[in-house]
Amino acid sequence: MPEKRGSLRLPVNLEAHFDHADKGYDGRILNISEEGVFLKSPRLFDPEDEIELSFQLPGRSGPLKVQGKVAWGGTIEGEGLTTFGLGVHFEDLPPSIQEDIDLFIRHLLKA
């Protein structure tokens, strides 16, 4: 099956909080790219669901808050408990936030 991703995803382990339909959830970002993240989630969401995602990049003074859209979701196996993963595409990133994400990714690539 051909690869659908437009950019390289890099492994991370970042705490995240996200809101959907006026309810908040805690999760973890397990990989990141210039276009989105893979998010470990306590529940499954439908493709096209919109979320507001908040996470802290190392070395940045405050959390990033971004709009995202669920691209896909599924079960993460081997966790012991039922856990879900979501592919989330960033939506309408302000240039300053896109630059912060790009700089973080470049730093990961050099490490």
C-alpha positions in Angstrom: 0.0 0.0 0.0 1.5 3.4 -0.9 2.5 5.8 1.8 0.0 8.6 2.4 2.1 10.8 4.6 3.5 14.0 3.1 6.4 14.4 5.6 8.7 12.4 7.8 7.4 11.6 11.2 9.8 11.5 14.1 9.4 9.6 17.4 8.7 11.7 20.5 7.0 11.2 23.9 5.2 14.5 24.7 2.4 15.1 27.1 -0.7 16.5 25.4 -4.1 17.7 26.3 -6.9 18.0 23.8 -10.5 19.2 23.7 -13.3 17.8 21.6 -17.0 18.8 21.8 -16.4 20.7 25.1 -14.7 17.8 26.8 -11.0 17.5 27.7 -8.7 14.5 27.4 -5.1 13.8 28.3 -2.9 11.9 25.8 0.6 11.6 24.5 2.2 12.5 21.2 4.2 9.5 20.1 5.4 11.0 16.8 5.4 14.4 15.1 5.8 15.9 11.6 5.5 19.3 10.1 1.9 18.3 9.2 0.6 16.5 12.3 1.0 14.1 15.1 0.3 10.5 16.2 -1.6 10.9 19.4 -2.2 8.2 22.1 -5.8 8.8 23.2 -8.0 7.4 26.0 -10.8 6.9 23.4 -11.4 6.6 19.7 -12.5 9.5 17.6 -14.0 9.6 14.1 -12.1 10.8 11.0 -12.8 14.5 10.4 -13.5 15.1 14.1 -11.9 18.5 15.0 -9.8 18.9 18.2 -7.9 21.6 19.9 -4.5 20.2 20.9 -2.1 21.6 23.5 1.4 20.4 24.0 4.8 21.6 25.2 7.9 21.4 23.0 11.2 21.1 24.9 13.0 24.5 25.1 9.9 26.5 24.4 8.5 28.8 27.2 4.8 27.9 26.9 2.6 25.3 25.4 1.5 25.3 21.7 -2.2 25.3 21.1 -3.2 24.1 17.6 -6.3 23.1 15.8 -6.3 19.6 14.3 -8.5 17.2 12.4 -8.5 13.4 13.0 -7.3 11.7 9.9 -7.7 8.1 11.2 -7.9 6.2 14.5 -7.3 2.7 15.7 -6.3 0.5 18.7 -2.7 0.4 20.0 -1.8 -3.1 20.7 0.5 -4.4 23.5 -0.4 -1.7 26.1 -2.2 -4.0 28.5 -5.2 -1.8 28.6 -7.4 -0.7 25.7 -5.6 2.3 24.2 -6.2 4.2 21.0 -4.1 6.1 18.6 -5.1 9.0 16.4 -3.5 10.4 13.3 -4.1 14.2 13.7 -3.5 16.7 10.9 -2.7 20.2 11.9 -5.2 22.8 10.6 -4.5 26.5 9.9 -1.3 26.7 11.8 -0.1 30.3 12.5 3.3 30.9 10.9 5.0 31.3 14.3 3.7 27.9 15.6 4.7 26.2 12.3 8.2 27.7 12.7 8.4 26.4 16.3 7.4 22.9 15.1 9.8 23.0 12.1 12.7 24.1 14.4 11.9 21.3 16.8 11.9 18.7 14.0 15.2 20.0 12.6 16.7 19.7 16.1 15.5 16.0 16.3 17.0 15.3 13.0 20.4 16.5 14.1 20.3 14.6 17.4 
